[in-house]
Amino acid sequence: MSWKAYLISLSLSGMAAITPLRGDIIWNISPSTFPVTSGAIVNADIILNGKIPGSAPSIGSFDFAVAFDPLLLTPLNVSFGNFLGDPGLGESITTFTFATPGLVDFGAVSLLPPEELNALQPSSFTLATMTFQAKGDGTASLSFTSEIVDDAFGIKLPEPGTFWLGGLALAGLVRRATSRGQQEHRQHRSSGSAVESRPQVAA
């Protein structure tokens, strides 16, 4: 194996040993698609799953932008849970805006130390709840246009689905580098054998 393949392999093994804890954490909109009737009040949650209770990484901040159909829904409010700290006690800072038509922008930053967040956050919890009022009858859909979730040290967590794609790509690099090294080794052995088997002319 060449030195390049060795370094890539070492990086992959290190990522497999450390990063899966981050890669196991996912979040989603629930529900993301739902029927509505005119005048109805509807809620949709941003739910996080996969955290190991009492252990790092914990969630230190998040920033989302969620798209909706402004012809069907009117945004009313965004409320936040206390799993990043109680905003009323100055343990976290929260914000939201409906300034862009068809978009709900919101986020929160915890002011608690990492060890308190580790103890505070369970394996699954709601980050925020969006409230809308329906303008008419139909089927509403919500989707992320931006999603940033950081751990308690400000390190961005991978978006759901992207961690294993990155791992597969890196594994492909390892395999390609290893195959190239094996091919070069076989060519070297083949050329060496040809030299050894060449008949020598007597003086």
C-alpha positions in Angstrom: 0.0 0.0 0.0 1.3 3.4 -0.9 1.8 6.2 1.6 -1.3 8.0 0.2 -3.5 5.0 0.6 -2.1 4.5 4.1 -3.0 8.1 5.1 -6.5 7.9 3.6 -7.0 4.5 5.4 -5.8 6.0 8.7 -8.2 9.0 8.3 -11.1 6.7 7.5 -10.5 4.5 10.5 -10.2 7.6 12.7 -13.5 8.9 11.4 -15.2 5.6 12.0 -14.0 5.6 15.6 -15.0 9.1 16.4 -17.5 10.7 14.0 -20.4 8.2 14.0 -21.5 9.7 17.3 -22.2 12.9 15.3 -23.4 11.1 12.3 -26.1 9.3 14.3 -27.8 12.6 15.2 -30.6 13.5 12.8 -33.4 16.1 12.6 -36.5 16.5 10.6 -39.8 18.4 10.2 -42.8 16.6 11.7 -45.2 16.6 9.9 -43.6 17.9 6.7 -46.8 17.3 4.6 -50.3 17.6 6.0 -53.9 18.4 4.9 -55.3 21.8 6.0 -58.7 23.4 6.0 -59.3 27.2 5.8 -58.8 28.9 9.1 -57.3 25.9 10.9 -54.3 26.4 13.2 -51.5 23.8 12.5 -48.2 23.1 14.2 -45.0 21.5 12.8 -42.1 20.5 15.0 -38.3 20.3 14.3 -37.4 17.1 16.1 -33.9 15.9 16.8 -33.1 12.2 17.3 -30.1 10.1 18.0 -28.3 11.9 20.8 -26.7 9.8 23.5 -28.2 11.0 26.8 -25.6 12.4 29.2 -22.8 12.3 26.6 -21.3 14.6 24.0 -22.0 15.8 21.5 -24.9 17.9 22.8 -26.6 20.6 20.8 -25.3 24.1 21.4 -27.1 26.1 18.7 -29.2 25.7 15.5 -30.3 27.9 12.6 -33.1 26.8 10.2 -34.9 28.3 7.3 -38.1 26.4 6.3 -40.0 27.0 3.1 -43.9 26.9 2.9 -46.6 27.9 0.4 -47.6 31.5 1.3 -50.8 31.1 -0.7 -51.9 28.3 1.6 -50.3 29.2 5.0 -49.7 32.2 7.1 -46.9 31.9 9.8 -48.0 33.0 13.2 -45.3 32.0 15.7 -42.2 29.9 16.5 -41.8 28.6 20.0 -38.7 27.0 21.4 -38.1 24.2 23.9 -35.9 24.5 27.0 -33.3 21.8 25.9 -30.8 24.5 25.1 -31.6 26.3 28.3 -34.5 28.4 29.4 -34.6 31.7 27.4 -36.6 33.3 30.3 -33.7 32.6 32.7 -31.1 33.9 30.3 -29.8 30.4 29.5 -30.3 30.7 25.8 -31.1 33.3 23.1 -33.8 32.6 20.5 -35.0 34.5 17.4 -37.3 34.1 14.5 -38.6 36.2 11.5 -41.1 36.0 8.7 -39.5 38.8 6.7 -39.0 36.7 3.6 -42.4 35.6 2.0 -42.7 31.8 2.1 -39.9 31.4 4.6 -39.6 30.9 8.3 -36.2 31.8 9.7 -35.4 30.9 13.3 -32.6 29.8 15.6 -31.3 29.5 19.1 -28.0 29.6 20.9 -27.3 28.1 24.3 -25.4 29.9 27.0 -25.0 26.8 29.1 -21.7 25.0 29.5 -21.3 21.7 27.6 -21.5 19.5 30.7 -24.9 21.0 31.6 -26.2 20.5 28.0 -25.0 16.9 28.0 -27.1 16.3 31.2 -30.1 18.3 30.0 -30.7 16.8 26.5 -32.4 13.4 26.1 -32.0 11.1 23.1 -35.0 12.8 21.3 -36.4 16.2 21.8 -38.1 19.1 20.0 -35.9 22.0 19.0 -38.7 24.4 17.9 -42.4 24.4 16.9 -43.7 26.5 14.0 -47.4 27.6 14.1 -49.3 28.5 10.9 -52.9 29.4 10.0 -54.4 27.9 6.8 -55.7 30.4 4.2 -57.6 27.7 2.4 -58.1 24.0 1.9 -55.3 21.9 0.5 -52.2 19.9 1.3 -49.3 21.9 2.9 -45.7 21.0 2.6 -42.7 22.2 4.6 -39.0 21.8 3.6 -35.6 23.0 4.8 -33.8 25.5 2.6 -31.0 25.9 5.2 -30.2 23.8 8.2 -27.3 24.4 10.6 -26.9 22.5 13.9 -23.7 23.0 16.0 -22.5 21.1 19.0 -21.8 22.8 22.4 -18.3 23.8 21.1 -19.6 25.4 17.9 -18.7 22.5 15.6 -21.2 22.0 12.9 -22.9 18.6 12.8 -23.3 16.9 9.4 -26.7 17.2 7.8 -28.8 14.0 7.9 -27.6 11.7 5.1 -24.4 13.5 4.3 -22.1 11.7 6.8 -22.3 8.3 5.3 -22.1 9.7 1.7 -18.8 11.3 2.8 -17.7 8.0 4.3 -18.5 6.1 1.1 -16.6 8.6 -1.0 -13.5 8.3 1.3 -13.7 4.5 1.2 -13.8 4.8 -2.6 -10.6 6.8 -2.5 -8.9 4.2 -0.2 -10.0 1.4 -2.6 -8.7 3.2 -5.7 -5.4 4.1 -4.1 -4.9 0.6 -2.8 -5.7 -1.0 -6.2 -3.3 1.4 -7.9 -0.6 0.5 -5.4 -1.2 -3.3 -5.9 -1.0 -2.8 -9.7 2.3 -0.9 -9.5 3.6 -3.7 -7.2 2.7 -6.4 -9.7 4.2 -4.4 -12.6 7.4 -4.0 -10.6 7.6 -7.7 -9.8 6.9 -8.6 -13.5 9.6 -6.3 -14.8 12.0 -7.7 -12.2 11.3 -11.3 -13.2 11.9 -10.4 -16.8 15.4 -9.1 -16.0 16.2 -12.2 -14.0 15.1 -14.6 -16.7 17.0 -12.8 -19.5 19.9 -15.1 -20.8 23.4 -13.8 -20.2 25.9 -13.8 -23.1 29.2 -15.5 -22.3 32.3 -13.3 -22.7 
